[in-house]
Amino acid sequence: MSEPRSLLHRLLDYIGEQAKDIDPRGFRLSAVKGFIRRPADIAGLPGVETDLKVAGDHIWLRIPRLVASKPRAVSENFKGLIRVSDDPNGPVPVADEAAFLHRLHKATEGKPEEERKDLESRGRAALAKAVEAYTVLWQSWAEGERPRRKTITLYGDLFALKQQLEAEETVKPQDFVWGVGVAGWKLNFEGSSFDFEYPFLTQAVEISLDEKSMAIEIRPRATDTRVEFDAIVGCAVPGAADVERAVREHLAKNKEHPVTPFDSSSFSDVLKLAAGNLDSKGSYREILTTGEPVPVSGDHIIVTDAWVLFSRPRSNNYLFEDLKRLQAKLAAGCEIPAGPLALVTPPSDQPVEYESVRFRGLSSRGTPDGGRPPEELYFPLPYNDEQVTIVQRLERAPGVCVQGPPGTGKTHTIANIICHYLATGRRVLVTSRGEPALEVLQDKIPEDVRALTVALLTSDRESVRQFQASIESIQHQVSQLNAEMTRQQVQTLMSAIDRAHTELGKLDARVDEIALAQLSDVTVDGVAMRAQKLAELVVAGREQYAWFEDKVTLWPANAPPLSEEEAGQLREARRKLGADLVYASTRIPSADALPQAQAVAALHQVLSKMKEIETQVIIPAWNG
């Protein structure tokens, strides 16, 4: 066995060991907290039928939907004076003393005391006689109603269990089984003894509702009969594993005669085998015909033909059986799928690079990678980039893990992927912990494709019904097809799709041009800037340059009058002038145009004399 195959085999062993959490002390029918009914609880109930065989069907138990009846009404003369219970197990009818006194008070109001006493005496006697007569009628009603109420209770309990099994959203999911061959034995576990009472064989059953009569029907599911030897093996009973194997082999050889609680020949052989080989003094007893109860647990095992219908917390039994089947296939040399193979293959030290898948219609820009043409994407529902990424990775990877909180579109995505896979000729299996999720997903599938989907629900009959409906729908559609006309329609649609993709390609090319114009750099005064940066500069300098009346553009006609070299020389001259830049436009006179030195000296003397006179005039005036 190769290394990955051996590792996977050991991994399955590890999963099985981790899933084992069996306490043999829990295998006691008296400790069942959910639904449980024995033959004595069902026998003789009105309307209840067992072992109903019709063409292609076998109903093990049928419970009609009965309506509770009320006792006969009290006569008008004594209405309100007798208290009557609607519960057949409740108290017998009695006189209502308060109501009698109230009516007596109204009848004797204003009358003498003697007359009042006479009316009271006669009234009480009449009431007592009426109560006695009505009690006979009520007890007769109660006697017939009690078993009816048991049927109604049984119906209600099974209906509630049906809803729980279909929802499967409870913290501890339940299994519903029909146990055959109830055994009793005192077993030892961890140094102490306990009473083992459990069926040796269990058959998974389903609860269905007759849509016409609303009767509840219980049928065996399409699964193998389970051998319940976990507690026996857990208590290390010598030879238990060999006996369990022998019982399994016997059942496998006699699948044409399946186990049924109403035919002892279908299970008596294996029960006798178990009783005689587990304990040398063990015995098998048929108690159903005699009506005896299941014997109490003793030092020696007693296996009976009694059956029990009960619910129990879901165990890992099916997981163990699946693990055994997988290990058998591994040993036979089956091909390991890519997903499980990745779990037992040493990881590479090189990053894994998956070739990207291009889907036509998402974008037509560019050329196909490696010359490969783009593929078609068949998503009937709206989608986003994340959903496309998921299906792209699924095309190249053995598995993809997607996580998201409720309401983020996981079911929507799964529906799209299912449709895409169906359109490309692949099959899809969807699993879920609860049926509501599968029902919501099936509703997401478009109506034209929904006939190709089948939900395997809790009810095998419902699953078969859906499968049959799908087959009939497909057959009807195929029978109505005109092959040549359909082929022409397909070609017409494909041509229309090709034209649509061509138009999409033109639109993508135009979008590329617009994007290129908007995102390319524009050189202004030797500086490369994006169009966005230029727009920001214009907006930022709007107030400063708003006085410009000219509509300046970037065309050559509006280019600056100076070259780059001249502009550089101008900036250098401006830097040298500094604060003297204000005199740049002033005209400097020539030396010959300036006055002579004598004239300047005379002017200086005049100005000095004027300054002196102003000082002598202004200061006295200020002091005054």
BAVEX-734607 format. One line per 8 residues: number of its first residue (from 0); their letters; for each residue x, y, z of C-alpha. Coordinates in pm, whole numbers, plus 50000, padded with zeros to 5 digits. Layout:
REM BAVEX-734607
NUM> a> X,Y,Z | ...
END
This chain:
REM BAVEX-734607
0> mseprsll> 50000,50000,50000 | 50145,50337,49896 | 50232,50598,50153 | 49932,50833,50082 | 49697,50533,50077 | 49836,50404,50406 | 49814,50749,50563 | 49452,50786,50453
8> hrlldyig> 49369,50442,50594 | 49520,50538,50929 | 49343,50875,50916 | 49010,50694,50881 | 49105,50476,51179 | 49181,50789,51379 | 48846,50943,51287 | 48668,50629,51400
16> eqakdidp> 48850,50618,51733 | 48779,50985,51797 | 48410,50931,51726 | 48376,50647,51973 | 48209,50770,52288 | 47997,50480,52408 | 47881,50434,52765 | 47725,50085,52794
24> rgfrlsav> 47523,50202,53094 | 47317,50418,52862 | 47168,50115,52685 | 46855,50097,52896 | 46511,50151,52748 | 46389,50277,53084 | 46631,50569,53048 | 46495,50683,52709
32> kgfirrpa> 46382,51044,52747 | 46225,51092,52407 | 45950,50904,52229 | 45909,50536,52325 | 45622,50291,52273 | 45605,49919,52340 | 45350,49671,52199 | 45129,49704,52508
40> diaglpgv> 45114,50083,52455 | 44978,50047,52102 | 44776,49728,52100 | 44400,49781,52090 | 44408,50157,52030 | 44116,50273,51811 | 44208,50319,51447 | 44573,50211,51491
48> etdlkvag> 44683,49956,51229 | 45006,49759,51193 | 45175,49554,50922 | 44984,49697,50626 | 45110,49557,50296 | 45005,49707,49968 | 45157,49688,49623 | 45513,49817,49649
56> dhiwlrip> 45468,49945,50003 | 45486,49815,50357 | 45346,50030,50637 | 45455,49909,50977 | 45229,50142,51175 | 44940,50371,51081 | 44774,50614,51324 | 44460,50799,51211
64> rlvaskpr> 44395,51159,51297 | 44112,51143,51550 | 43927,51435,51704 | 43854,51432,52075 | 43485,51398,52157 | 43314,51569,52446 | 43075,51409,52695 | 42701,51443,52643
72> avsenfkg> 42568,51781,52748 | 42380,51812,53078 | 42003,51859,53044 | 41880,52216,53040 | 41716,52181,53384 | 42049,52106,53551 | 42282,52294,53315 | 42539,52480,53521
80> lirvsddp> 42458,52280,53835 | 42682,51981,53750 | 43057,52014,53705 | 43171,51795,53416 | 43531,51725,53308 | 43619,51692,52939 | 43907,51466,53039 | 43807,51098,53048
88> ngpvpvad> 44073,51045,53313 | 43948,51340,53517 | 43709,51346,53815 | 43357,51211,53784 | 43069,51463,53758 | 42970,51632,54087 | 42710,51888,54190 | 42825,52250,54191
96> eaaflhrl> 42724,52363,54541 | 42787,52730,54476 | 42577,52731,54159 | 42295,52543,54336 | 42284,52791,54626 | 42288,53083,54384 | 41992,52944,54189 | 41810,52858,54513
104> hkategkp> 41858,53212,54642 | 41706,53359,54326 | 41413,53114,54335 | 41327,53175,54704 | 41389,53547,54719 | 41109,53708,54926 | 40953,53373,55023 | 40901,53235,55380
112> eeerkdle> 41173,53025,55543 | 40957,52710,55549 | 40897,52728,55175 | 41267,52793,55115 | 41368,52481,55308 | 41113,52273,55123 | 41244,52393,54784 | 41604,52330,54890
120> srgraala> 41525,51975,55004 | 41340,51885,54687 | 41607,52057,54471 | 41894,51873,54632 | 41720,51541,54587 | 41650,51611,54220 | 42008,51730,54165 | 42156,51422,54331
128> kaveaytv> 41942,51198,54115 | 42046,51392,53802 | 42415,51368,53898 | 42382,50994,53951 | 42211,50943,53617 | 42457,51169,53430 | 42756,50999,53593 | 42653,50671,53436
136> lwqswaeg> 42648,50838,53095 | 42977,51018,53158 | 43156,50702,53270 | 43032,50520,52961 | 43171,50806,52749 | 43500,50808,52939 | 43542,50434,52899 | 43526,50466,52522
144> erprrkti> 43714,50796,52504 | 44022,50691,52702 | 44169,50472,52427 | 44078,50736,52168 | 44269,50993,52369 | 44567,50754,52375 | 44551,50739,51996 | 44530,51119,51982
152> tlygdlfa> 44828,51148,52217 | 45024,50897,52011 | 44943,51094,51696 | 45049,51422,51856 | 45377,51279,51987 | 45466,51133,51648 | 45370,51455,51467 | 45597,51657,51698
160> lkqqleae> 45877,51405,51646 | 45828,51431,51270 | 45876,51807,51282 | 46188,51766,51494 | 46340,51507,51263 | 46272,51718,50955 | 46415,52033,51110 | 46724,51864,51255
168> etvkpqdf> 46823,52199,51403 | 46825,52083,51763 | 47143,52072,51967 | 47116,51690,51978 | 46964,51552,51655 | 46743,51245,51696 | 46717,50909,51523 | 46387,50721,51504
176> vwgvgvag> 46421,50342,51508 | 46213,50030,51551 | 46397,49791,51779 | 46345,49414,51753 | 46463,49148,51995 | 46465,49328,52328 | 46723,49161,52553 | 46788,49179,52926
184> wklnfegs> 47114,49104,53105 | 47322,49218,53400 | 47652,49347,53266 | 47966,49470,53437 | 48135,49794,53339 | 48417,49974,53521 | 48380,49756,53829 | 48003,49786,53878
192> sfdfeypf> 47701,49603,53737 | 47403,49755,53559 | 47085,49633,53395 | 47115,49613,53018 | 46781,49630,52838 | 46800,49707,52469 | 46697,49560,52133 | 46965,49364,51948
200> ltqaveis> 46837,49477,51607 | 46718,49823,51505 | 46568,49941,51180 | 46562,50310,51095 | 46206,50419,51019 | 46050,50732,50876 | 45734,50924,50961 | 45516,51041,50677
208> ldeksmai> 45178,51211,50654 | 44898,51090,50429 | 44791,51407,50249 | 44434,51286,50206 | 44345,51141,50546 | 44623,51320,50743 | 44705,50984,50902 | 45059,50928,51024
216> eirpratd> 45238,50634,50864 | 45562,50473,50977 | 45771,50278,50725 | 46118,50124,50733 | 46384,50333,50568 | 46594,50204,50281 | 46887,50123,50511 | 47033,49802,50643
224> trvefdai> 46921,49666,50978 | 47158,49781,51251 | 47315,49528,51492 | 47320,49686,51840 | 47619,49517,52004 | 47802,49832,52115 | 47725,49786,52484 | 47805,49413,52474
232> vgcavpga> 48140,49479,52306 | 48207,49777,52535 | 48168,49553,52840 | 48428,49312,52695 | 48192,49013,52683 | 48397,48718,52551 | 48324,48644,52186 | 48098,48952,52142
240> adveravr> 48288,49080,51838 | 48271,48739,51666 | 47899,48704,51738 | 47837,49054,51602 | 48025,48968,51285 | 47827,48646,51243 | 47495,48828,51289 | 47597,49088,51030
248> ehlaknke> 47692,48821,50780 | 47364,48635,50835 | 47161,48952,50776 | 47365,49035,50465 | 47296,48691,50317 | 46922,48720,50378 | 46850,49067,50242 | 46570,48925,50030
256> hpvtpfds> 46393,48847,50360 | 46436,49174,50556 | 46377,49200,50928 | 46024,49298,51025 | 45882,49301,51380 | 45567,49123,51260 | 45741,48814,51121 | 45947,48623,51379
264> ssfsdvlk> 46107,48409,51108 | 46290,48718,50980 | 46488,48763,51302 | 46451,48460,51530 | 46755,48281,51384 | 46999,48565,51454 | 46854,48630,51799 | 46892,48263,51893
272> laagnlds> 47245,48273,51758 | 47326,48576,51972 | 47165,48440,52289 | 47337,48101,52265 | 47685,48229,52178 | 47708,48527,52412 | 47610,48320,52717 | 47615,47942,52748
280> kgsyreil> 47302,47963,52959 | 47137,48233,52751 | 46792,48182,52606 | 46552,48316,52347 | 46183,48357,52440 | 45878,48440,52234 | 45659,48657,52456 | 45452,48857,52205
288> ttgepvpv> 45202,48578,52151 | 45158,48521,52525 | 45152,48890,52615 | 45419,48848,52882 | 45637,49146,52978 | 46008,49152,52904 | 46183,48949,53177 | 46389,49145,53425
296> sgdhiivt> 46765,49148,53379 | 46948,48857,53540 | 47285,48689,53545 | 47211,48518,53214 | 47101,48687,52896 | 46739,48656,52787 | 46657,48765,52431 | 46289,48805,52341
304> dawvlfsr> 46088,48865,52027 | 45948,49188,52178 | 45983,49511,51985 | 45999,49878,52082 | 45956,50199,51883 | 46167,50483,52017 | 46378,50789,51939 | 46734,50832,52054
312> prsnnylf> 47017,51082,52017 | 47185,51041,51682 | 47488,50819,51712 | 47794,50773,51496 | 47687,50429,51376 | 47649,50543,51017 | 47987,50711,51035 | 48152,50387,51145
320> edlkrlqa> 47990,50194,50863 | 48097,50456,50610 | 48453,50443,50742 | 48461,50066,50702 | 48336,50091,50344 | 48596,50355,50261 | 48875,50147,50409 | 48760,49843,50211
328> klaagcei> 48772,50047,49890 | 49119,50172,49977 | 49240,49817,50032 | 49092,49719,49693 | 49309,49986,49526 | 49047,50243,49426 | 49160,50579,49291 | 49181,50844,49564
336> pagplalv> 49003,51168,49467 | 49207,51487,49462 | 49045,51630,49775 | 49120,51344,50018 | 49455,51289,49847 | 49556,51646,49936 | 49504,51564,50306 | 49766,51286,50303
344> tppsdqpv> 50015,51431,50054 | 50318,51615,50199 | 50290,51985,50120 | 50523,52139,49865 | 50768,52413,49961 | 50681,52593,49640 | 50376,52821,49614 | 50092,52660,49424
352> eyesvrfr> 50001,52858,49116 | 49671,52786,48948 | 49610,52891,48592 | 49340,53154,48592 | 49018,53068,48413 | 48875,53340,48193 | 48501,53340,48150 | 48353,53503,47844
360> glssrgtp> 48120,53786,47928 | 48298,53907,48241 | 48552,54104,48039 | 48659,54090,47678 | 48971,54304,47714 | 49304,54156,47628 | 49383,53822,47469 | 49331,53476,47619
368> dggrppee> 49613,53356,47840 | 49829,53106,47659 | 49610,53131,47353 | 49324,52947,47525 | 48979,53085,47440 | 48763,53203,47729 | 48505,52962,47874 | 48133,53013,47920
376> lyfplpyn> 47993,53101,48262 | 47638,52978,48324 | 47520,53179,48624 | 47143,53236,48599 | 47126,53451,48913 | 47298,53787,48970 | 47658,53746,49084 | 47962,53941,49194
384> deqvtivq> 48340,53907,49165 | 48365,53690,49477 | 48131,53428,49329 | 48328,53425,49005 | 48650,53379,49204 | 48498,53075,49380 | 48404,52899,49057 | 48741,52989,48903
392> rlerapgv> 48922,52820,49190 | 48691,52520,49177 | 48792,52471,48813 | 49158,52438,48912 | 49159,52319,49277 | 49020,52000,49439 | 48826,52205,49692 | 48747,52556,49811
400> cvqgppgt> 48638,52659,50161 | 48394,52951,50168 | 48296,53116,50494 | 48045,53393,50553 | 47787,53505,50809 | 47415,53454,50745 | 47270,53669,50470 | 47591,53709,50268
408> gkthtian> 47466,53501,49974 | 47619,53156,50029 | 47300,52976,49923 | 47272,53212,49624 | 47629,53126,49526 | 47572,52750,49559 | 47265,52774,49336 | 47470,52952,49068
416> iichylat> 47751,52695,49087 | 47502,52405,49065 | 47349,52554,48750 | 47696,52614,48600 | 47802,52256,48667 | 47479,52109,48532 | 47516,52321,48217 | 47867,52186,48166
424> grrvlvts> 47756,51822,48203 | 47868,51759,48560 | 47687,51614,48861 | 47660,51787,49197 | 47597,51648,49546 | 47492,51900,49813 | 47483,51799,50180 | 47348,51986,50480
432> rgepalev> 47283,51922,50848 | 46921,52026,50817 | 46651,51987,50557 | 46534,52353,50566 | 46866,52462,50414 | 46824,52213,50128 | 46467,52328,50068 | 46577,52694,50053
440> lqdkiped> 46855,52600,49811 | 46617,52405,49589 | 46386,52706,49575 | 46681,52915,49452 | 46729,52691,49150 | 46551,52840,48845 | 46226,52669,48756 | 46358,52546,48420
448> vraltval> 46644,52360,48591 | 46472,52252,48913 | 46346,51929,48757 | 46709,51813,48742 | 46748,51839,49120 | 46638,51576,49372 | 46643,51631,49750 | 46708,51323,49966
456> ltsdresv> 46511,51420,50275 | 46423,51245,50599 | 46135,51074,50425 | 46244,50811,50174 | 45901,50826,50012 | 45934,51201,49958 | 46278,51151,49806 | 46145,50882,49572
464> rqfqasie> 45849,51105,49487 | 46081,51393,49393 | 46303,51160,49193 | 46002,51018,49008 | 45868,51368,48942 | 46206,51475,48803 | 46228,51173,48576 | 45873,51226,48451
472> siqhqvsq> 45940,51595,48389 | 46257,51519,48196 | 46087,51243,47997 | 45799,51476,47911 | 46031,51749,47793 | 46246,51508,47593 | 45942,51347,47432 | 45820,51689,47317
480> lnaemtrq> 46154,51787,47164 | 46202,51811,46791 | 46571,51729,46752 | 46626,51925,46429 | 46428,52227,46546 | 46601,52224,46883 | 46940,52206,46712 | 46851,52509,46499
488> qvqtlmsa> 46730,52698,46805 | 47056,52618,46984 | 47256,52744,46687 | 47045,53060,46670 | 47091,53124,47041 | 47465,53057,47020 | 47493,53304,46731 | 47301,53563,46932
496> idrahtel> 47534,53503,47227 | 47838,53543,47002 | 47700,53871,46865 | 47630,53992,47218 | 47987,53910,47320 | 48117,54091,47010 | 47923,54402,47106 | 48049,54362,47459
504> gkldarvd> 48404,54348,47325 | 48350,54677,47137 | 48210,54837,47451 | 48508,54714,47649 | 48747,54857,47388 | 48571,55196,47404 | 48587,55187,47783 | 48960,55115,47751
512> eialaqls> 49005,55422,47532 | 48818,55644,47775 | 49007,55502,48070 | 49340,55545,47891 | 49261,55910,47817 | 49156,55976,48172 | 49431,55784,48347 | 49731,55868,48124
520> dvtvdgva> 49979,56142,48225 | 49955,56488,48066 | 50272,56702,48044 | 50220,57066,48147 | 50523,57297,48163 | 50744,56989,48162 | 50560,56827,48453 | 50370,56499,48397
528> mraqklae> 50037,56496,48580 | 49720,56289,48576 | 49396,56446,48458 | 49267,56425,48815 | 49566,56627,48942 | 49511,56893,48676 | 49146,56918,48771 | 49237,56956,49137
536> lvvagreq> 49482,57239,49048 | 49215,57419,48848 | 48961,57393,49130 | 49215,57493,49395 | 49326,57804,49197 | 48982,57914,49081 | 48967,58224,49307 | 49323,58331,49229
544> yawfedkv> 49285,58310,48852 | 48915,58385,48819 | 48996,58731,48670 | 49135,58563,48358 | 48896,58650,48076 | 49071,58437,47817 | 48972,58075,47772 | 49315,57921,47783
552> tlwpanap> 49359,57566,47656 | 49656,57337,47613 | 49664,57391,47238 | 49991,57530,47087 | 49824,57863,47012 | 49798,57925,47386 | 50150,57806,47466 | 50373,58039,47677
560> plseeeag> 50557,58311,47465 | 50894,58215,47609 | 51093,57904,47555 | 51208,57694,47845 | 51562,57851,47821 | 51427,58206,47812 | 51199,58135,48105 | 51501,58007,48296
568> qlrearrk> 51700,58325,48225 | 51401,58533,48335 | 51375,58345,48664 | 51749,58391,48728 | 51730,58768,48662 | 51433,58798,48893 | 51622,58616,49163 | 51918,58859,49134
576> lgadlvya> 51701,59171,49147 | 51519,59067,49456 | 51351,59371,49620 | 51476,59603,49344 | 51238,59433,49104 | 50996,59730,49147 | 51246,59958,48967 | 51272,59727,48671
584> stripsad> 51025,59935,48468 | 51172,60276,48579 | 51357,60484,48318 | 51705,60588,48439 | 51813,60936,48312 | 52149,60986,48146 | 52440,61162,48324 | 52411,61470,48100
592> alpqaqav> 52050,61523,48199 | 52135,61546,48572 | 52170,61903,48731 | 52514,62057,48800 | 52676,62030,49144 | 52626,62404,49216 | 52254,62373,49145 | 52224,62072,49369
600> aalhqvls> 52405,62256,49653 | 52178,62560,49614 | 51872,62334,49620 | 52003,62166,49933 | 52039,62503,50108 | 51686,62601,50015 | 51547,62275,50148 | 51742,62314,50473
608> kmkeietq> 51613,62671,50520 | 51256,62551,50461 | 51299,62281,50722 | 51422,62533,50978 | 51132,62771,50915 | 50877,62485,50951 | 51031,62391,51284 | 51008,62744,51423
616> viipawng> 50643,62778,51314 | 50505,62437,51419 | 50660,62405,51768 | 50518,62735,51920 | 50177,62649,51776 | 50190,62307,51942 | 50292,62464,52279 | 50007,62717,52260
END
